[in-house]
């Protein structure tokens, strides 16, 4: 996970460290939490199996130019690593919203960061952004695993 407002040097360092510890040729999905507007969190999901990126947050903000740029910079940093040409930005589609969006988040709820964490958990439990949706069974107060 990388913060969205990082410098190029930090992003390249984080990608280098990630690639040093993970065989990125076998990675199917990358999760990138995004810190938005100084006090809100959203999530980008890079799906390497079909070169697509999906995004959502609880307020359903639109996919902005800055989000598209962040995706391009992240893919470029990955592509620059040896053997990772599959992350070449030109072969990836533009960022789309999750087809099954995260439920609306009440104003001033303060749970968006928790929601992003639970969304990632749901992906690991088998939910997909293009089918049942990672947000569908989001239970921020769940006590069982």
C-alpha positions in Angstrom: 0.0 0.0 0.0 1.3 3.4 -1.0 -0.1 6.8 0.0 -1.4 8.8 -2.9 0.4 12.0 -2.3 4.0 10.7 -2.3 7.0 12.2 -4.1 8.4 10.5 -7.1 11.5 9.5 -5.2 9.5 8.0 -2.4 7.2 6.2 -4.9 10.2 4.7 -6.8 11.8 3.6 -3.5 8.6 2.0 -2.3 8.1 0.2 -5.6 11.8 -0.9 -5.6 11.3 -2.3 -2.0 8.1 -4.0 -3.0 9.7 -5.6 -6.1 12.7 -6.7 -4.0 10.4 -8.6 -1.6 7.6 -9.9 -3.9 7.8 -11.6 -7.3 5.7 -9.0 -9.2 5.5 -11.3 -12.2 3.0 -13.4 -10.2 1.0 -10.6 -8.6 -2.6 -10.5 -9.7 -3.8 -7.4 -7.7 -2.3 -4.3 -6.2 -4.2 -2.3 -3.6 -3.4 1.4 -3.3 -5.3 3.3 -0.6 -5.6 7.0 -1.5 -5.6 9.9 0.9 -8.0 12.4 -0.6 -8.8 16.0 0.2 -6.7 15.9 3.3 -9.1 13.9 5.4 -10.7 11.1 3.3 -9.7 7.7 2.0 -10.5 5.9 -1.2 -9.1 2.7 -2.8 -7.5 1.9 -6.2 -7.3 -1.7 -7.2 -4.9 -2.6 -10.0 -6.0 -5.9 -11.6 -2.9 -7.2 -13.5 -4.9 -10.1 -15.1 -6.8 -7.7 -17.3 -4.7 -4.5 -17.1 -7.5 -2.5 -15.4 -7.8 -0.2 -12.5 -10.9 0.4 -10.5 -11.5 3.1 -7.8 -14.1 4.0 -5.2 -14.6 5.7 -1.9 -17.6 6.2 0.4 -18.5 9.6 -1.0 -18.4 8.4 -4.6 -16.0 11.2 -5.7 -15.4 11.2 -9.5 -12.3 9.7 -11.0 -10.2 12.9 -11.3 -7.3 13.8 -13.5 -5.0 13.6 -10.4 -6.2 10.0 -9.8 -5.5 9.1 -13.4 -2.0 10.7 -13.1 -1.3 8.8 -9.9 -2.2 5.5 -11.7 0.1 6.4 -14.6 3.0 7.3 -12.3 2.6 4.1 -10.3 2.4 2.0 -13.4 5.5 3.8 -14.8 7.4 3.1 -11.6 6.5 -0.6 -11.8 7.3 -0.8 -15.5 10.8 0.6 -15.0 11.7 -2.4 -12.8 13.4 -5.3 -14.7 11.0 -7.8 -16.3 7.8 -5.8 -15.5 6.8 -4.6 -18.9 3.2 -5.8 -18.3 2.8 -2.7 -16.2 3.5 -0.4 -19.2 0.8 2.4 -18.8 -0.1 2.3 -22.5 -1.6 -1.2 -22.2 -3.7 -0.5 -19.1 -7.2 0.9 -19.3 -8.2 4.2 -17.8 -9.4 4.1 -14.2 -13.0 3.2 -13.8 -15.3 3.2 -10.8 -16.0 -0.1 -9.1 -19.0 -1.6 -10.8 -20.4 -2.4 -7.4 -19.6 0.7 -5.4 -18.9 1.1 -1.7 -22.1 2.0 0.2 -22.6 5.7 0.9 -20.6 7.0 3.8 -22.4 9.4 6.1 -20.8 12.9 6.4 -18.4 13.2 9.3 -18.5 9.4 10.0 -14.7 9.1 10.1 -14.8 5.5 9.0 -13.5 5.8 5.4 -10.0 4.5 6.3 -11.5 1.6 8.2 -13.8 1.0 5.2 -10.8 0.8 2.8 -9.1 -1.7 5.1 -12.2 -3.9 5.2 -12.6 -3.6 1.5 -9.1 -5.0 1.0 -10.0 -7.8 3.4 -13.1 -8.6 1.4 -11.0 -8.9 -1.8 -8.8 -11.5 -0.1 -12.0 -13.3 0.9 -12.9 -13.7 -2.7 -15.1 -10.6 -3.5 -14.3 -9.0 -6.9 -14.9 -5.4 -7.9 -16.7 -6.5 -11.0 -19.0 -9.2 -9.5 -20.5 -9.1 -6.0 -18.4 -6.2 -5.0 -15.8 -5.8 -2.2 -18.0 -3.4 -0.3 -21.2 -5.5 -0.3 -20.6 -7.2 3.1 -18.6 -4.4 4.6 -19.0 -4.6 8.3 -16.7 -2.1 10.0 -17.8 -3.3 13.5 -17.4 -7.0 12.8 -15.8 -8.8 15.7 -15.4 -12.2 14.0 -12.9 -13.0 11.3 
